[in-house]
Amino acid sequence: MLQNFLSKLPIPRLVVWLIVSVALLAGIALVSPQQLPVVLYKIALVTIAAVLAYWLDRTLFPYARPHELFDQATRRQEGYTQHDCERGSTIRWSANIATLRRALIVLACVLGLTLGL
């Protein structure tokens, strides 16, 4: 009954992780309040690095944005000819590679900024 009610509520994605994060932050504040500024500093570094990485990827690869490539592939695969379907498959492969590229750029920026390199 409760699960049915909860499944119908418009809960944003990752709200459970937000609650867990806030609870852990409160736990750190209670157990070791002197560490709270360090944790907030690290959170700020990771957030800044993620935003920097996203904009770096958009600047370096303006014509290879993953969501646009996935949209192109979907439109091509809805075509009627075999050539359109094959072209859509090639574009989908490019979209997958662009997604991996963006993930690697984010990884490099986050690691670089948080490790102080």
CORCORZI-V432667 format. One line per field, one symbol per residue. ss: DSSP state (h for helix, s for strand, l for the rest). psi: psi as a letter, one per 30 degrees, with the letter a starting at -180 (. if undefined). burial: 1 if it has 16 or more other C-alpha atoms within 10 Angstrom, else 0. A space follows every 50 residues. Layout:
ss = ???
psi = ???
burial = ???
//
This chain:
ss = lhhhhhhhllllllhhhhhhhhhhhhhhhhhlhhhhhhhhhhhhhhhhhh hhhhhhhhhhlllllhhhhhhhhhhhhllllhhhhhhhhhhhhhhhhhhh hhhhhhhhhhhhhhhll
psi = eeeeeeffkiklkgeeeeeeeeeeeeeeeeeifffeeeeeeeeeeeeeee eeeeeeeeeeifghkeeeeeeeeeeefflfleeeeeeeeeeeeeeeeeee eeeeeeeeeeeeeffg.
burial = 00000000000000000000000010000000000100000000110011 01100110000001110011011101100000011011101101100110 01001100110011000
//
